[in-house]
Amino acid sequence: MSNRTAGDRSETRDDDRAHNDMALAEEASAALAPQEEERSRDDHGGHGMQSLNSLAISATTHCLTGCVIGEVAGIAIGTAFGWGNLATIATAVGLAYLFGFALTSLPLFRAGLTFGAIVPIALAADTVSITIMEVIDNAFVLLVPGAMEAGLGDLLLWAAIAGGFVIAYPFAFLANRFMIARGKGHAVVHEYH
């Protein structure tokens, strides 16, 4: 007869799950290392660079999608409730992170990873890119005279948001490219897409 309680068995199962989640994340990172070495050795007409650029474009476009959804939703909510600039921007930024991380998480859930394994992968994949997009976009919108006072039906608001993302995109692209080339950021998520 075992002296272990149900609580002890539950803790052991939780520890085993956490260990398996970490092992999956480490395997994903390890699987990318040979690809990165091959990419860096490939000097046949820039084919390796094209793959790196394609991955960075995909990661940046993915980031842009989550940011746009969050920004539009946040501004619509803030405007509908008559909130001030700070509350509206905070809501938009929070939703941009939420939607960005959620979009990254979907293929990871479909691949069978647990929530505990997904959270650190999503954070590592998107935090830098979303931060760049949000800082530049919101700074630009704040700098455009009248943009924050414009209503949802005003072209000025949407032009300012779009302009901010156009300016932010190349900076986020360069950050994503830098991280992917080193096996970081979206490189860890890529195999699940």
ABEGO torsion letter per residue (X at the ends): XBABBAAAAAAAAAAAAAAAAAAAAAAAAAAAAAAAAAAAABABGGAAAAAAAAAAAAAAAAAAAAAAAAAAAAAAAAAAAGBBAAAAAAAAAAAAAAAAAAAAAAAAAAAGBBAAAAAAAAAAAAAAAAAAAAAAAAAAAAABBGAAABBAABAAAAAAAAAAAAAAAAAAAAAAAAAAAAGBEAAAAAAAX
